[in-house]
Amino acid sequence: MSESQDKLITVATPSAPQYHVGEEVEVSVQQQMGIKAVMIAYVFPFLLVMAVLLGLLESGVNELSAGLSALGLLALYYIVLVLFRRRIAKDIVFEIHKLQEN
């Protein structure tokens, strides 16, 4: 996320009583987990769409049908992601730290 904008996210932590609404904090994620999130959200769907699109075009399906099929599969992919969002959320763990006051 951008450092220059305020973002609203929920971070589950056992130390929640230490934090207060409106308090400035830094939220981070391990690099490995960030890469996993990018792969799930962007790389896998792109590869899936391209593979289906090119595969259908090579097999002789017309462009409109191939394109609509690829987009339909992309929609199905994101529906599956929504259905498994709680399991995915358990795998990607955010850390929260109070910012030092100057």
DRENTORKOL-3810 file (N, C-alpha, C; in nm, 4 decimals):
REM DRENTORKOL-3810
@n.u->0.0833; n.v->-0.1183; n.w->0.0000; ca.u->0.0000; ca.v->0.0000; ca.w->0.0000; c.u->0.0875; c.v->0.1244; c.w->0.0000
@n.u->0.0311; n.v->0.2264; n.w->-0.0465; ca.u->0.1040; ca.v->0.3520; ca.w->-0.0547; c.u->0.1301; c.v->0.4085; c.w->0.0846
@n.u->0.2473; n.v->0.4664; n.w->0.1035; ca.u->0.2816; ca.v->0.5236; ca.w->0.2328; c.u->0.2183; c.v->0.6595; c.w->0.2547
@n.u->0.1740; n.v->0.7243; n.w->0.1492; ca.u->0.1253; ca.v->0.8614; ca.w->0.1617; c.u->-0.0254; c.v->0.8715; c.w->0.1827
@n.u->-0.0952; n.v->0.7616; n.w->0.1841; ca.u->-0.2397; ca.v->0.7656; ca.w->0.1997; c.u->-0.2821; c.v->0.6849; c.w->0.3207
@n.u->-0.3920; n.v->0.7291; n.w->0.3846; ca.u->-0.4490; ca.v->0.6522; ca.w->0.4946; c.u->-0.5281; c.v->0.5364; c.w->0.4374
@n.u->-0.5141; n.v->0.4193; n.w->0.4975; ca.u->-0.5869; ca.v->0.3003; ca.w->0.4547; c.u->-0.6558; c.v->0.2407; c.w->0.5759
@n.u->-0.7710; n.v->0.1829; n.w->0.5543; ca.u->-0.8443; ca.v->0.1167; ca.w->0.6608; c.u->-0.8378; c.v->-0.0330; c.w->0.6373
@n.u->-0.7707; n.v->-0.1057; n.w->0.7283; ca.u->-0.7645; ca.v->-0.2505; ca.w->0.7204; c.u->-0.7867; c.v->-0.3068; c.w->0.8594
@n.u->-0.8222; n.v->-0.4329; n.w->0.8660; ca.u->-0.8425; ca.v->-0.5010; ca.w->0.9931; c.u->-0.7271; c.v->-0.5972; c.w->1.0152
@n.u->-0.6627; n.v->-0.5853; n.w->1.1292; ca.u->-0.5525; ca.v->-0.6742; ca.w->1.1653; c.u->-0.5890; c.v->-0.7426; c.w->1.2954
@n.u->-0.6033; n.v->-0.8748; n.w->1.2915; ca.u->-0.6337; ca.v->-0.9508; ca.w->1.4126; c.u->-0.5040; c.v->-0.9705; c.w->1.4903
@n.u->-0.5042; n.v->-0.9287; n.w->1.6169; ca.u->-0.3850; ca.v->-0.9420; ca.w->1.6997; c.u->-0.4255; c.v->-0.9619; c.w->1.8454
@n.u->-0.3527; n.v->-1.0461; n.w->1.9171; ca.u->-0.3850; ca.v->-1.0643; ca.w->2.0591; c.u->-0.3539; c.v->-0.9392; c.w->2.1424
@n.u->-0.2732; n.v->-0.8476; n.w->2.0879; ca.u->-0.2382; ca.v->-0.7262; ca.w->2.1618; c.u->-0.3281; c.v->-0.6086; c.w->2.1236
@n.u->-0.4484; n.v->-0.6359; n.w->2.0782; ca.u->-0.5413; ca.v->-0.5318; ca.w->2.0335; c.u->-0.5677; c.v->-0.4238; c.w->2.1376
@n.u->-0.5753; n.v->-0.4563; n.w->2.2686; ca.u->-0.6019; ca.v->-0.3510; ca.w->2.3667; c.u->-0.4947; c.v->-0.2413; c.w->2.3724
@n.u->-0.3762; n.v->-0.2663; n.w->2.3177; ca.u->-0.2695; ca.v->-0.1663; ca.w->2.3170; c.u->-0.2949; c.v->-0.0549; c.w->2.2159
@n.u->-0.3839; n.v->-0.0785; n.w->2.1212; ca.u->-0.4066; ca.v->0.0150; ca.w->2.0117; c.u->-0.5422; c.v->0.0825; c.w->2.0262
@n.u->-0.5496; n.v->0.2069; n.w->1.9797; ca.u->-0.6721; ca.v->0.2852; ca.w->1.9921; c.u->-0.7120; c.v->0.3393; c.w->1.8546
@n.u->-0.8394; n.v->0.3634; n.w->1.8369; ca.u->-0.8906; ca.v->0.4181; ca.w->1.7117; c.u->-0.8241; c.v->0.5527; c.w->1.6847
@n.u->-0.7763; n.v->0.5715; n.w->1.5630; ca.u->-0.7127; ca.v->0.6967; ca.w->1.5236; c.u->-0.5631; c.v->0.7002; c.w->1.5486
@n.u->-0.5103; n.v->0.6029; n.w->1.6187; ca.u->-0.3667; ca.v->0.5982; ca.w->1.6475; c.u->-0.2904; c.v->0.5594; c.w->1.5202
@n.u->-0.1786; n.v->0.6251; n.w->1.4961; ca.u->-0.0990; ca.v->0.5946; ca.w->1.3782; c.u->-0.0118; c.v->0.4731; c.w->1.4051
@n.u->-0.0234; n.v->0.3763; n.w->1.3148; ca.u->0.0525; ca.v->0.2522; ca.w->1.3261; c.u->0.1104; c.v->0.2175; c.w->1.1898
@n.u->0.2045; n.v->0.1265; n.w->1.1914; ca.u->0.2611; ca.v->0.0737; ca.w->1.0678; c.u->0.2185; c.v->-0.0715; c.w->1.0567
@n.u->0.1627; n.v->-0.1068; n.w->0.9432; ca.u->0.1199; ca.v->-0.2436; ca.w->0.9182; c.u->0.2122; c.v->-0.3006; c.w->0.8120
@n.u->0.2653; n.v->-0.4199; n.w->0.8393; ca.u->0.3581; ca.v->-0.4798; ca.w->0.7439; c.u->0.3249; c.v->-0.6265; c.w->0.7241
@n.u->0.3822; n.v->-0.6809; n.w->0.6210; ca.u->0.3668; ca.v->-0.8223; ca.w->0.5895; c.u->0.5037; c.v->-0.8724; c.w->0.5448
@n.u->0.5333; n.v->-0.9966; n.w->0.5737; ca.u->0.6617; ca.v->-1.0514; ca.w->0.5321; c.u->0.6684; c.v->-1.0531; c.w->0.3799
@n.u->0.7859; n.v->-1.0346; n.w->0.3257; ca.u->0.8034; ca.v->-1.0276; ca.w->0.1811; c.u->0.7494; c.v->-1.1534; c.w->0.1129
@n.u->0.7736; n.v->-1.2683; n.w->0.1712; ca.u->0.7279; ca.v->-1.3947; ca.w->0.1133; c.u->0.5751; c.v->-1.3963; c.w->0.1017
@n.u->0.5071; n.v->-1.3456; n.w->0.2032; ca.u->0.3618; ca.v->-1.3431; ca.w->0.2007; c.u->0.3106; c.v->-1.2400; c.w->0.1005
@n.u->0.3815; n.v->-1.1299; n.w->0.0852; ca.u->0.3446; ca.v->-1.0302; ca.w->-0.0144; c.u->0.3568; c.v->-1.0858; c.w->-0.1550
@n.u->0.4624; n.v->-1.1619; n.w->-0.1782; ca.u->0.4809; ca.v->-1.2251; ca.w->-0.3089; c.u->0.3694; c.v->-1.3256; c.w->-0.3348
@n.u->0.3327; n.v->-1.4005; n.w->-0.2326; ca.u->0.2229; ca.v->-1.4973; ca.w->-0.2467; c.u->0.0927; c.v->-1.4261; c.w->-0.2828
@n.u->0.0656; n.v->-1.3143; n.w->-0.2192; ca.u->-0.0558; ca.v->-1.2387; ca.w->-0.2481; c.u->-0.0558; c.v->-1.1880; c.w->-0.3923
@n.u->0.0569; n.v->-1.1387; n.w->-0.4400; ca.u->0.0669; ca.v->-1.0899; ca.w->-0.5781; c.u->0.0466; c.v->-1.2049; c.w->-0.6760
@n.u->0.1040; n.v->-1.3193; n.w->-0.6457; ca.u->0.0879; ca.v->-1.4360; ca.w->-0.7328; c.u->-0.0595; c.v->-1.4761; c.w->-0.7430
@n.u->-0.1276; n.v->-1.4813; n.w->-0.6287; ca.u->-0.2684; ca.v->-1.5221; ca.w->-0.6265; c.u->-0.3572; c.v->-1.4201; c.w->-0.6972
@n.u->-0.3317; n.v->-1.2928; n.w->-0.6754; ca.u->-0.4206; ca.v->-1.1888; ca.w->-0.7272; c.u->-0.3931; c.v->-1.1494; c.w->-0.8720
@n.u->-0.2688; n.v->-1.1597; n.w->-0.9170; ca.u->-0.2350; ca.v->-1.1073; ca.w->-1.0491; c.u->-0.1696; c.v->-1.2081; c.w->-1.1428
@n.u->-0.0667; n.v->-1.2780; n.w->-1.0971; ca.u->0.0115; ca.v->-1.3632; ca.w->-1.1859; c.u->-0.0671; c.v->-1.4870; c.w->-1.2293
@n.u->-0.1238; n.v->-1.5628; n.w->-1.1339; ca.u->-0.1986; ca.v->-1.6834; ca.w->-1.1693; c.u->-0.3166; c.v->-1.6532; c.w->-1.2612
@n.u->-0.3976; n.v->-1.5508; n.w->-1.2323; ca.u->-0.5090; ca.v->-1.5235; ca.w->-1.3232; c.u->-0.4622; c.v->-1.4837; c.w->-1.4642
@n.u->-0.3542; n.v->-1.4063; n.w->-1.4717; ca.u->-0.3017; ca.v->-1.3674; ca.w->-1.6029; c.u->-0.2591; c.v->-1.4901; c.w->-1.6815
@n.u->-0.1823; n.v->-1.5791; n.w->-1.6176; ca.u->-0.1357; ca.v->-1.6998; ca.w->-1.6856; c.u->-0.2531; c.v->-1.7889; c.w->-1.7254
@n.u->-0.3532; n.v->-1.7973; n.w->-1.6403; ca.u->-0.4718; ca.v->-1.8774; ca.w->-1.6691; c.u->-0.5449; c.v->-1.8233; c.w->-1.7921
@n.u->-0.5681; n.v->-1.6935; n.w->-1.7953; ca.u->-0.6376; ca.v->-1.6321; ca.w->-1.9088; c.u->-0.5575; c.v->-1.6509; c.w->-2.0376
@n.u->-0.4292; n.v->-1.6258; n.w->-2.0318; ca.u->-0.3464; ca.v->-1.6390; ca.w->-2.1517; c.u->-0.3421; c.v->-1.7839; c.w->-2.2013
@n.u->-0.3290; n.v->-1.8789; n.w->-2.1097; ca.u->-0.3232; ca.v->-2.0200; ca.w->-2.1494; c.u->-0.4537; c.v->-2.0631; c.w->-2.2150
@n.u->-0.5660; n.v->-2.0264; n.w->-2.1559; ca.u->-0.6961; ca.v->-2.0644; ca.w->-2.2119; c.u->-0.7178; c.v->-1.9949; c.w->-2.3462
@n.u->-0.6890; n.v->-1.8659; n.w->-2.3503; ca.u->-0.7092; ca.v->-1.7902; ca.w->-2.4736; c.u->-0.6245; c.v->-1.8465; c.w->-2.5876
@n.u->-0.4963; n.v->-1.8629; n.w->-2.5640; ca.u->-0.4079; ca.v->-1.9137; ca.w->-2.6693; c.u->-0.4394; c.v->-2.0581; c.w->-2.7046
@n.u->-0.4730; n.v->-2.1382; n.w->-2.6034; ca.u->-0.5086; ca.v->-2.2782; ca.w->-2.6300; c.u->-0.6325; c.v->-2.2902; c.w->-2.7162
@n.u->-0.7333; n.v->-2.2115; n.w->-2.6859; ca.u->-0.8560; ca.v->-2.2158; ca.w->-2.7656; c.u->-0.8337; c.v->-2.1615; c.w->-2.9061
@n.u->-0.7562; n.v->-2.0552; n.w->-2.9173; ca.u->-0.7281; ca.v->-2.0002; ca.w->-3.0503; c.u->-0.6496; c.v->-2.0999; c.w->-3.1363
@n.u->-0.5539; n.v->-2.1680; n.w->-3.0749; ca.u->-0.4751; ca.v->-2.2680; ca.w->-3.1477; c.u->-0.5595; c.v->-2.3884; c.w->-3.1890
@n.u->-0.6639; n.v->-2.4177; n.w->-3.1121; ca.u->-0.7480; ca.v->-2.5336; ca.w->-3.1446; c.u->-0.8564; c.v->-2.4989; c.w->-3.2469
@n.u->-0.8586; n.v->-2.3732; n.w->-3.2931; ca.u->-0.9492; ca.v->-2.3358; ca.w->-3.3994; c.u->-1.0781; c.v->-2.2681; c.w->-3.3553
@n.u->-1.0923; n.v->-2.2402; n.w->-3.2286; ca.u->-1.2112; ca.v->-2.1704; ca.w->-3.1795; c.u->-1.2026; c.v->-2.0247; c.w->-3.2244
@n.u->-1.3179; n.v->-1.9642; n.w->-3.2613; ca.u->-1.3129; ca.v->-1.8251; ca.w->-3.3082; c.u->-1.2746; c.v->-1.7314; c.w->-3.1932
@n.u->-1.2280; n.v->-1.6151; n.w->-3.2281; ca.u->-1.1728; ca.v->-1.5202; ca.w->-3.1306; c.u->-1.2745; c.v->-1.4779; c.w->-3.0255
@n.u->-1.3970; n.v->-1.4512; n.w->-3.0667; ca.u->-1.4990; ca.v->-1.4084; ca.w->-2.9718; c.u->-1.5261; c.v->-1.5154; c.w->-2.8676
@n.u->-1.5439; n.v->-1.6374; n.w->-2.9106; ca.u->-1.5696; ca.v->-1.7474; ca.w->-2.8171; c.u->-1.4504; c.v->-1.7715; c.w->-2.7254
@n.u->-1.3300; n.v->-1.7656; n.w->-2.7818; ca.u->-1.2090; ca.v->-1.7864; ca.w->-2.7017; c.u->-1.1958; c.v->-1.6764; c.w->-2.5970
@n.u->-1.2176; n.v->-1.5516; n.w->-2.6386; ca.u->-1.2075; ca.v->-1.4395; ca.w->-2.5449; c.u->-1.3116; c.v->-1.4470; c.w->-2.4348
@n.u->-1.4353; n.v->-1.4766; n.w->-2.4711; ca.u->-1.5413; ca.v->-1.4876; ca.w->-2.3701; c.u->-1.5165; c.v->-1.6056; c.w->-2.2757
@n.u->-1.4652; n.v->-1.7146; n.w->-2.3296; ca.u->-1.4329; ca.v->-1.8306; ca.w->-2.2450; c.u->-1.3230; c.v->-1.7969; c.w->-2.1450
@n.u->-1.2210; n.v->-1.7271; n.w->-2.1929; ca.u->-1.1106; ca.v->-1.6887; ca.w->-2.1047; c.u->-1.1595; c.v->-1.5943; c.w->-1.9953
@n.u->-1.2448; n.v->-1.4973; n.w->-2.0318; ca.u->-1.2992; ca.v->-1.4059; ca.w->-1.9315; c.u->-1.3925; c.v->-1.4775; c.w->-1.8342
@n.u->-1.4686; n.v->-1.5727; n.w->-1.8836; ca.u->-1.5559; ca.v->-1.6515; ca.w->-1.7965; c.u->-1.4753; c.v->-1.7324; c.w->-1.6960
@n.u->-1.3662; n.v->-1.7905; n.w->-1.7422; ca.u->-1.2797; ca.v->-1.8662; ca.w->-1.6516; c.u->-1.2149; c.v->-1.7736; c.w->-1.5495
@n.u->-1.1800; n.v->-1.6522; n.w->-1.5906; ca.u->-1.1243; ca.v->-1.5538; ca.w->-1.4981; c.u->-1.2268; c.v->-1.5181; c.w->-1.3897
@n.u->-1.3511; n.v->-1.4989; n.w->-1.4301; ca.u->-1.4574; ca.v->-1.4704; ca.w->-1.3332; c.u->-1.4733; c.v->-1.5871; c.w->-1.2365
@n.u->-1.4690; n.v->-1.7085; n.w->-1.2874; ca.u->-1.4791; ca.v->-1.8271; ca.w->-1.2018; c.u->-1.3617; c.v->-1.8332; c.w->-1.1040
@n.u->-1.2416; n.v->-1.7985; n.w->-1.1495; ca.u->-1.1233; ca.v->-1.7970; ca.w->-1.0636; c.u->-1.1440; c.v->-1.7018; c.w->-0.9456
@n.u->-1.1929; n.v->-1.5813; n.w->-0.9745; ca.u->-1.2124; ca.v->-1.4845; ca.w->-0.8673; c.u->-1.3286; c.v->-1.5230; c.w->-0.7754
@n.u->-1.4284; n.v->-1.5913; n.w->-0.8267; ca.u->-1.5363; ca.v->-1.6424; ca.w->-0.7410; c.u->-1.4806; c.v->-1.7460; c.w->-0.6439
@n.u->-1.3948; n.v->-1.8332; n.w->-0.6938; ca.u->-1.3302; ca.v->-1.9326; ca.w->-0.6065; c.u->-1.2445; c.v->-1.8629; c.w->-0.5016
@n.u->-1.1731; n.v->-1.7566; n.w->-0.5396; ca.u->-1.0942; ca.v->-1.6806; ca.w->-0.4422; c.u->-1.1833; c.v->-1.6235; c.w->-0.3328
@n.u->-1.2983; n.v->-1.5698; n.w->-0.3707; ca.u->-1.3910; ca.v->-1.5141; ca.w->-0.2713; c.u->-1.4391; c.v->-1.6242; c.w->-0.1779
@n.u->-1.4688; n.v->-1.7414; n.w->-0.2318; ca.u->-1.5165; ca.v->-1.8518; ca.w->-0.1483; c.u->-1.4098; c.v->-1.8993; c.w->-0.0495
@n.u->-1.2831; n.v->-1.8890; n.w->-0.0881; ca.u->-1.1736; ca.v->-1.9348; ca.w->-0.0023; c.u->-1.1005; c.v->-1.8197; c.w->0.0664
@n.u->-1.1626; n.v->-1.7011; n.w->0.0719; ca.u->-1.0937; ca.v->-1.5833; ca.w->0.1261; c.u->-1.0544; c.v->-1.6002; c.w->0.2723
@n.u->-1.1332; n.v->-1.6688; n.w->0.3511; ca.u->-1.0978; ca.v->-1.6865; ca.w->0.4931; c.u->-0.9752; c.v->-1.7754; c.w->0.5077
@n.u->-0.9654; n.v->-1.8795; n.w->0.4263; ca.u->-0.8486; ca.v->-1.9668; ca.w->0.4324; c.u->-0.7242; c.v->-1.8922; c.w->0.3848
@n.u->-0.7397; n.v->-1.8137; n.w->0.2795; ca.u->-0.6267; ca.v->-1.7355; ca.w->0.2281; c.u->-0.5851; c.v->-1.6309; c.w->0.3310
@n.u->-0.6818; n.v->-1.5690; n.w->0.3970; ca.u->-0.6512; ca.v->-1.4668; ca.w->0.4980; c.u->-0.5729; c.v->-1.5256; c.w->0.6146
@n.u->-0.5948; n.v->-1.6520; n.w->0.6467; ca.u->-0.5189; ca.v->-1.7166; ca.w->0.7542; c.u->-0.3731; c.v->-1.7376; c.w->0.7146
@n.u->-0.3480; n.v->-1.7550; n.w->0.5856; ca.u->-0.2114; ca.v->-1.7789; ca.w->0.5376; c.u->-0.1291; c.v->-1.6508; c.w->0.5295
@n.u->-0.1949; n.v->-1.5380; n.w->0.5047; ca.u->-0.1235; ca.v->-1.4116; ca.w->0.4907; c.u->-0.1419; c.v->-1.3322; c.w->0.6199
@n.u->-0.0351; n.v->-1.3212; n.w->0.6966; ca.u->-0.0405; ca.v->-1.2618; ca.w->0.8297; c.u->0.0208; c.v->-1.1221; c.w->0.8269
@n.u->-0.0560; n.v->-1.0244; n.w->0.8755; ca.u->-0.0077; ca.v->-0.8870; ca.w->0.8866; c.u->0.0485; c.v->-0.8649; c.w->1.0257
@n.u->0.1466; n.v->-0.7774; n.w->1.0368; ca.u->0.2026; ca.v->-0.7385; ca.w->1.1655; c.u->0.1745; c.v->-0.5908; c.w->1.1856
@n.u->0.1520; n.v->-0.5516; n.w->1.3107; ca.u->0.1196; ca.v->-0.4123; ca.w->1.3406; c.u->0.2168; c.v->-0.3609; c.w->1.4457
@n.u->0.2653; n.v->-0.2384; n.w->1.4266; ca.u->0.3597; ca.v->-0.1755; ca.w->1.5194; c.u->0.3198; c.v->-0.0302; c.w->1.5387
@n.u->0.3317; n.v->0.0175; n.w->1.6609; ca.u->0.3056; ca.v->0.1591; ca.w->1.6874; c.u->0.4172; c.v->0.2430; c.w->1.6286
@n.u->0.3822; n.v->0.3572; n.w->1.5730; ca.u->0.4817; ca.v->0.4493; ca.w->1.5222; c.u->0.5372; c.v->0.5297; c.w->1.6401
@n.u->0.6650; n.v->0.5559; n.w->1.6371; ca.u->0.7289; ca.v->0.6339; ca.w->1.7422; c.u->0.6892; c.v->0.7795; c.w->1.7268
@n.u->0.6448; n.v->0.8432; n.w->1.8353; ca.u->0.6093; ca.v->0.9835; ca.w->1.8303; c.u->0.7366; c.v->1.0673; c.w->1.8343
@n.u->0.7401; n.v->1.1707; n.w->1.7522; ca.u->0.8588; ca.v->1.2579; ca.w->1.7471; c.u->0.8454; c.v->1.3741; c.w->1.8401
END
